[in-house]
Amino acid sequence: MMLMLTAYPFINLIWMAVSTITFEQASEVWTFTPVRNFQDLLSDEIFRIALWNTIVFSVVSVSVEIVLGLGLAILVSSITRFKGVVRTALIIPILMPPIAIGSMWSLMYGFDFGVINQMLGYIGIAPLNWLGSTSLALMSVIIVDVWHWTPFVFLILFASVEGLPRDVIEAARVDGAGNRAILFKIIIPLLKPAIFVALLFRSILAFKVFDEVFLLTSGGPGTSTEVVSLHLYKVFFVQNEMGYGALLSIAIICATVAFLWVGKCAGSALKEN
């Protein structure tokens, strides 16, 4: 079963990556063209732009989500009443279907009737073209991703905050430590493994982002929000370049494996410290 569902598709993907696939007389024609596919990869300007956009998207969105998720976890943990209600309310965004999120935020970002521009108008700021401006589109998608995935980080860190040794924190307070010292000297060091896990999972998911970009901007305007997953989709299903698309897939897989390896090394170093 594992060979059928894992090994065979991967081997088939590798074979596709060194071939050009065409359709003639209702059948597939595979031509061995590894050099051509690699040349296409090296000369693909859009892929380089998409890779840079993906890196910017991942770094900014994950950094903000970690900070917000940690802050919310500590804040909710300190609540004595209605903690369960607050926790449930905070995880609602990750329960929503992506198509609903895309539709909702598209309406909110609307230039003429969007609620965000209407709120800005009340304080004297002119309407902004959130999804149609090359300087604002990527930031707008990042905002949606932060809203969508911060609850995921919150859940991971909240469970760890709830398990912190309260006696250590209380002893620090008795010794005169302030909130800032307790946060940076006790809470965050104890939460390092949980923070690392949240950072690892969110970085992998952010690097493979597709639905939010596809539903909000489709990579536009121009290539300002083009990401690697969306570019791969267009190569495969719009341009019908299946061989080159397979090579792009392998390149993304290699990047993900390299990231996991770096993360594993960082995690080992973190445990040693």
Buried (B, 14 or more C-beta within 10 A) or exposed (E): EEEEEEEEEEEEBBEBBBBBBEEEEEEEEBEEBEEBBBEBBEEBEEBEBBBBBBBBBBEBBBBBBBEBBBBBBBEBBEEEEEBEEEBEEBBEBBEEEEEEBBEEBBEBBBBEEBEBBEEBEEEEEEBBBBBBBEEBBBBBBBBBBBBBBBBBBBBBBBEBBEEBEEEEBEEBEEEEBEEEEBBEEBBEEBBBEBBBBBBBBBBBBBBBBBBBBBBBBBBBBEBBBBBBBBBBBBBBEEEEBBBBBBBBBBBBEEBBEEBEEEBEEEBEEEEEE
